[in-house]
């Protein structure tokens, strides 16, 4: 399973926990549970964003490697034409 999918699923799980805590906080009228719900929301967003950043970093590395290979291929083709 890809990294972004793993981080996204973990983020969704944390978000689901936050929703459950928020609903319980509304039913029981407990401000501490509502604050905890917001905490879980923030944590889930951070987890999902971190997965996105890691994925973009991997894409950047792959693109840089492909550019190097393309330059090498073009140099080889130029040498072959001379």
DSSP file (Angstrom, degrees, kcal/mol; ACC not computed):
  #  RESIDUE AA STRUCTURE BP1 BP2  ACC     N-H-->O    O-->H-N    N-H-->O    O-->H-N    TCO  KAPPA ALPHA  PHI   PSI    X-CA   Y-CA   Z-CA
    1    1 A X              0   0    0      0, 0.0     5,-0.0     0, 0.0     0, 0.0   0.000 360.0 360.0 360.0 141.0    0.0    0.0    0.0
    2    2 A X     >  -     0   0    0      1,-0.1     4,-2.1     4,-0.0     5,-0.1  -0.221 360.0-117.0 -71.1 160.0    1.3    3.4   -0.9
    3    3 A X  H  > S+     0   0    0      1,-0.2     4,-2.7     2,-0.2     5,-0.2   0.907 113.1  51.0 -64.3 -42.7    2.5    5.9    1.8
    4    4 A X  H  > S+     0   0    0      1,-0.2     4,-2.4     2,-0.2    -1,-0.2   0.889 110.0  50.5 -66.4 -36.0   -0.1    8.5    1.0
    5    5 A X  H  > S+     0   0    0      2,-0.2     4,-2.5     1,-0.2    -1,-0.2   0.905 110.8  49.6 -66.2 -40.4   -2.9    5.9    1.3
    6    6 A X  H  X S+     0   0    0     -4,-2.1     4,-2.3     2,-0.2    -2,-0.2   0.944 113.7  44.4 -63.1 -48.1   -1.5    4.7    4.6
    7    7 A X  H  X S+     0   0    0     -4,-2.7     4,-2.6     1,-0.2    -2,-0.2   0.885 113.1  52.5 -63.5 -37.7   -1.3    8.2    6.1
    8    8 A X  H  X S+     0   0    0     -4,-2.4     4,-2.5    -5,-0.2    -2,-0.2   0.915 110.1  47.5 -65.3 -42.6   -4.8    9.0    4.7
    9    9 A X  H  X S+     0   0    0     -4,-2.5     4,-2.2     2,-0.2    -2,-0.2   0.901 112.9  48.3 -66.2 -40.0   -6.3    6.0    6.3
   10   10 A X  H  X S+     0   0    0     -4,-2.3     4,-2.4     2,-0.2    -2,-0.2   0.918 112.0  50.4 -64.1 -42.3   -4.7    6.7    9.6
   11   11 A X  H  X S+     0   0    0     -4,-2.6     4,-2.4     1,-0.2    -2,-0.2   0.898 109.9  49.9 -61.6 -41.2   -5.9   10.3    9.3
   12   12 A X  H  X S+     0   0    0     -4,-2.5     4,-2.6     2,-0.2    -1,-0.2   0.882 109.4  51.8 -65.0 -37.8   -9.4    9.2    8.6
   13   13 A X  H  X S+     0   0    0     -4,-2.2     4,-2.1     2,-0.2    -2,-0.2   0.929 111.6  45.9 -63.5 -45.0   -9.3    6.8   11.6
   14   14 A X  H  X S+     0   0    0     -4,-2.4     4,-2.2     1,-0.2    -2,-0.2   0.888 112.8  51.5 -64.4 -38.6   -8.2    9.7   13.9
   15   15 A X  H  X S+     0   0    0     -4,-2.4     4,-2.2     2,-0.2    -2,-0.2   0.904 108.2  51.3 -63.9 -41.6  -10.9   11.9   12.3
   16   16 A X  H  X S+     0   0    0     -4,-2.6     4,-2.3     2,-0.2    -2,-0.2   0.900 109.0  50.7 -62.7 -41.2  -13.6    9.3   13.0
   17   17 A X  H  X S+     0   0    0     -4,-2.1     4,-2.6     1,-0.2    -1,-0.2   0.916 109.8  51.3 -61.1 -42.4  -12.5    9.1   16.6
   18   18 A X  H  X S+     0   0    0     -4,-2.2     4,-2.4     2,-0.2    -2,-0.2   0.880 108.6  50.6 -62.5 -38.9  -12.7   12.8   16.8
   19   19 A X  H  X S+     0   0    0     -4,-2.2     4,-2.6     2,-0.2    -1,-0.2   0.921 111.0  48.4 -65.4 -43.5  -16.3   12.8   15.4
   20   20 A X  H  X S+     0   0    0     -4,-2.3     4,-2.4     1,-0.2    -2,-0.2   0.928 112.9  47.7 -62.1 -44.8  -17.4   10.1   17.9
   21   21 A X  H  X S+     0   0    0     -4,-2.6     4,-2.3     1,-0.2    -1,-0.2   0.894 112.1  51.1 -62.9 -39.2  -15.8   12.1   20.8
   22   22 A X  H  X S+     0   0    0     -4,-2.4     4,-2.1     2,-0.2    -2,-0.2   0.906 110.1  47.9 -65.1 -42.3  -17.6   15.3   19.4
   23   23 A X  H  X S+     0   0    0     -4,-2.6     4,-2.4     2,-0.2    -2,-0.2   0.919 113.0  48.2 -65.1 -42.9  -21.0   13.6   19.2
   24   24 A X  H  X S+     0   0    0     -4,-2.4     4,-2.6     1,-0.2    -2,-0.2   0.900 110.6  52.7 -62.8 -39.4  -20.6   12.2   22.8
   25   25 A X  H  X>S+     0   0    0     -4,-2.3     5,-2.1    -5,-0.2     4,-0.6   0.865 110.3  47.3 -64.1 -36.7  -19.5   15.7   23.9
   26   26 A X  H  <5S+     0   0    0     -4,-2.1    -2,-0.2     3,-0.2    -1,-0.2   0.904 113.4  47.6 -70.9 -40.6  -22.6   17.3   22.3
   27   27 A X  H  <5S+     0   0    0     -4,-2.4    -2,-0.2     1,-0.2    -1,-0.2   0.915 120.7  36.8 -66.1 -42.4  -24.9   14.7   23.9
   28   28 A X  H  <5S-     0   0    0     -4,-2.6    -1,-0.2    -5,-0.2    -2,-0.2   0.502 104.7-129.3 -88.4  -3.6  -23.4   15.0   27.3
   29   29 A X  T  <5 +     0   0    0     -4,-0.6     2,-0.6     1,-0.2    -3,-0.2   0.921  52.6 155.5  53.7  48.3  -22.9   18.8   27.0
   30   30 A X     >< -     0   0    0     -5,-2.1     4,-1.6    -6,-0.2    -1,-0.2  -0.923  34.9-163.4-110.6 116.2  -19.2   18.4   28.0
   31   31 A X  H  > S+     0   0    0     -2,-0.6     4,-2.3     1,-0.2     5,-0.2   0.802  89.2  60.7 -69.2 -28.3  -16.9   21.1   26.8
   32   32 A X  H  > S+     0   0    0      2,-0.2     4,-2.1     1,-0.2    -1,-0.2   0.904 105.4  47.4 -65.6 -39.7  -13.8   19.0   27.5
   33   33 A X  H  > S+     0   0    0      2,-0.2     4,-2.1     1,-0.2    -1,-0.2   0.881 110.8  51.8 -68.6 -36.7  -15.0   16.4   25.0
   34   34 A X  H  X S+     0   0    0     -4,-1.6     4,-1.7     2,-0.2    -2,-0.2   0.897 110.1  48.9 -65.6 -38.9  -15.8   19.0   22.4
   35   35 A X  H  X S+     0   0    0     -4,-2.3     4,-1.9     2,-0.2    -2,-0.2   0.890 110.1  51.6 -66.0 -38.7  -12.3   20.5   22.8
   36   36 A X  H  X S+     0   0    0     -4,-2.1     4,-2.4     1,-0.2    -2,-0.2   0.869 105.3  56.7 -64.3 -36.0  -10.8   16.9   22.5
   37   37 A X  H  X S+     0   0    0     -4,-2.1     4,-1.9     1,-0.2    -1,-0.2   0.914 107.0  47.8 -61.4 -43.2  -12.8   16.5   19.3
   38   38 A X  H  X S+     0   0    0     -4,-1.7     4,-2.3     2,-0.2    -1,-0.2   0.872 108.8  55.0 -65.2 -36.6  -11.2   19.6   17.8
   39   39 A X  H  X S+     0   0    0     -4,-1.9     4,-2.5     1,-0.2    -2,-0.2   0.928 107.7  48.7 -60.9 -45.8   -7.8   18.3   18.9
   40   40 A X  H  X S+     0   0    0     -4,-2.4     4,-2.5     1,-0.2    -1,-0.2   0.873 109.5  53.5 -62.8 -36.6   -8.4   15.0   17.0
   41   41 A X  H  X S+     0   0    0     -4,-1.9     4,-2.0     2,-0.2    -2,-0.2   0.932 110.3  46.1 -62.6 -46.1   -9.5   17.0   13.9
   42   42 A X  H  X S+     0   0    0     -4,-2.3     4,-2.1     1,-0.2    -2,-0.2   0.917 113.0  49.8 -63.5 -43.9   -6.2   19.0   14.0
   43   43 A X  H  X S+     0   0    0     -4,-2.5     4,-2.4     1,-0.2    -1,-0.2   0.906 109.4  51.6 -62.9 -41.9   -4.1   15.9   14.5
   44   44 A X  H  X S+     0   0    0     -4,-2.5     4,-2.4     1,-0.2    -1,-0.2   0.897 109.4  50.0 -64.0 -39.0   -5.9   14.1   11.6
   45   45 A X  H  X S+     0   0    0     -4,-2.0     4,-2.5     2,-0.2    -1,-0.2   0.903 110.5  50.2 -65.2 -39.8   -5.2   17.0    9.3
   46   46 A X  H  X S+     0   0    0     -4,-2.1     4,-2.4     2,-0.2    -2,-0.2   0.918 110.7  49.4 -63.4 -43.1   -1.6   17.0   10.2
   47   47 A X  H  X S+     0   0    0     -4,-2.4     4,-1.9     2,-0.2    -2,-0.2   0.931 113.4  45.5 -62.6 -46.1   -1.3   13.3    9.6
   48   48 A X  H  X S+     0   0    0     -4,-2.4     4,-1.8     1,-0.2    -1,-0.2   0.896 113.5  49.6 -66.1 -39.1   -2.9   13.6    6.2
   49   49 A X  H  X S+     0   0    0     -4,-2.5     4,-2.4     2,-0.2    -1,-0.2   0.886 107.9  54.1 -66.1 -38.5   -0.8   16.6    5.2
   50   50 A X  H  X S+     0   0    0     -4,-2.4     4,-2.5     1,-0.2    -1,-0.2   0.910 107.6  50.5 -62.2 -42.4    2.4   14.8    6.3
   51   51 A X  H  X S+     0   0    0     -4,-1.9     4,-2.1     1,-0.2    -1,-0.2   0.887 110.3  50.2 -61.1 -39.1    1.5   11.9    4.0
   52   52 A X  H  X S+     0   0    0     -4,-1.8     4,-2.4     2,-0.2    -2,-0.2   0.903 110.4  49.2 -65.5 -42.3    0.9   14.3    1.1
   53   53 A X  H  X S+     0   0    0     -4,-2.4     4,-2.2     2,-0.2    -2,-0.2   0.910 110.6  50.0 -64.8 -43.0    4.3   16.0    1.8
   54   54 A X  H  X S+     0   0    0     -4,-2.5     4,-2.1     1,-0.2    -1,-0.2   0.911 111.3  49.5 -61.9 -41.8    6.1   12.7    1.8
   55   55 A X  H  X S+     0   0    0     -4,-2.1     4,-2.3     1,-0.2    -2,-0.2   0.913 110.1  49.8 -64.8 -42.6    4.5   11.7   -1.4
   56   56 A X  H  X S+     0   0    0     -4,-2.4     4,-2.4     1,-0.2    -1,-0.2   0.879 109.0  53.2 -63.2 -36.8    5.4   15.0   -3.1
   57   57 A X  H  X S+     0   0    0     -4,-2.2     4,-2.1     2,-0.2    -1,-0.2   0.916 109.6  47.9 -63.6 -42.9    9.0   14.5   -1.9
   58   58 A X  H  X S+     0   0    0     -4,-2.1     4,-2.2     2,-0.2    -2,-0.2   0.900 111.4  50.3 -64.8 -40.1    9.1   11.1   -3.5
   59   59 A X  H  X S+     0   0    0     -4,-2.3     4,-2.5     1,-0.2    -2,-0.2   0.911 109.1  52.1 -62.9 -41.9    7.7   12.4   -6.7
   60   60 A X  H  X S+     0   0    0     -4,-2.4     4,-2.3     1,-0.2    -2,-0.2   0.903 109.4  49.2 -61.7 -42.0   10.3   15.2   -6.8
   61   61 A X  H  X S+     0   0    0     -4,-2.1     4,-2.2     1,-0.2    -1,-0.2   0.909 111.8  48.7 -64.1 -41.8   13.1   12.7   -6.4
   62   62 A X  H  X S+     0   0    0     -4,-2.2     4,-2.4     2,-0.2    -2,-0.2   0.897 111.2  49.5 -66.3 -39.7   11.7   10.5   -9.2
   63   63 A X  H  X S+     0   0    0     -4,-2.5     4,-2.3     2,-0.2    -2,-0.2   0.917 110.3  50.7 -65.0 -42.7   11.4   13.5  -11.5
   64   64 A X  H  X S+     0   0    0     -4,-2.3     4,-2.0     1,-0.2    -2,-0.2   0.907 111.3  48.6 -61.5 -41.1   14.9   14.6  -10.8
   65   65 A X  H  X S+     0   0    0     -4,-2.2     4,-2.3     1,-0.2    -1,-0.2   0.907 110.5  50.7 -65.6 -41.1   16.2   11.1  -11.5
   66   66 A X  H  X S+     0   0    0     -4,-2.4     4,-2.3     1,-0.2    -2,-0.2   0.866 108.0  52.9 -65.5 -35.5   14.2   11.0  -14.8
   67   67 A X  H  X S+     0   0    0     -4,-2.3     4,-2.4     2,-0.2    -1,-0.2   0.917 108.9  49.7 -64.4 -42.8   15.7   14.3  -15.9
   68   68 A X  H  X S+     0   0    0     -4,-2.0     4,-2.3     1,-0.2    -2,-0.2   0.924 111.8  48.3 -60.9 -44.3   19.2   13.0  -15.2
   69   69 A X  H  X S+     0   0    0     -4,-2.3     4,-2.4     1,-0.2    -1,-0.2   0.888 110.5  51.4 -64.6 -38.2   18.5    9.9  -17.3
   70   70 A X  H  X S+     0   0    0     -4,-2.3     4,-2.6     2,-0.2    -1,-0.2   0.904 109.4  49.9 -65.7 -40.9   17.0   12.0  -20.1
   71   71 A X  H  X S+     0   0    0     -4,-2.4     4,-2.4     2,-0.2    -2,-0.2   0.916 111.3  49.3 -61.8 -42.6   20.1   14.2  -20.2
   72   72 A X  H  X S+     0   0    0     -4,-2.3     4,-2.3     2,-0.2    -2,-0.2   0.902 111.1  49.7 -63.6 -41.0   22.3   11.1  -20.3
   73   73 A X  H  X S+     0   0    0     -4,-2.4     4,-2.4     2,-0.2    -2,-0.2   0.914 111.1  48.8 -64.2 -43.1   20.2    9.7  -23.2
   74   74 A X  H  X S+     0   0    0     -4,-2.6     4,-2.3     2,-0.2    -2,-0.2   0.894 110.9  50.6 -64.7 -39.7   20.4   12.9  -25.1
   75   75 A X  H  X S+     0   0    0     -4,-2.4     4,-2.3     2,-0.2    -1,-0.2   0.916 110.9  49.2 -62.4 -42.6   24.2   13.1  -24.7
   76   76 A X  H  X S+     0   0    0     -4,-2.3     4,-2.0     1,-0.2    -2,-0.2   0.899 110.9  49.5 -64.0 -40.8   24.5    9.5  -25.9
   77   77 A X  H  X S+     0   0    0     -4,-2.4     4,-1.5     2,-0.2    -1,-0.2   0.892 109.9  51.4 -65.8 -39.0   22.3   10.3  -28.9
   78   78 A X  H  X S+     0   0    0     -4,-2.3     4,-1.0     1,-0.2    -2,-0.2   0.909 110.1  49.0 -63.1 -42.0   24.4   13.3  -29.7
   79   79 A X  H  < S+     0   0    0     -4,-2.3     3,-0.4     1,-0.2    -1,-0.2   0.869 109.6  52.9 -65.4 -36.0   27.6   11.3  -29.5
   80   80 A X  H  < S+     0   0    0     -4,-2.0    -1,-0.2     1,-0.2    -2,-0.2   0.804 106.8  52.2 -69.7 -29.0   26.1    8.6  -31.8
   81   81 A X  H  <        0   0    0     -4,-1.5    -1,-0.2     1,-0.2    -2,-0.2   0.700 360.0 360.0 -80.8 -18.8   25.2   11.2  -34.5
   82   82 A X     <        0   0    0     -4,-1.0    -1,-0.2    -3,-0.4    -2,-0.2   0.463 360.0 360.0 -80.3 360.0   28.7   12.6  -34.6
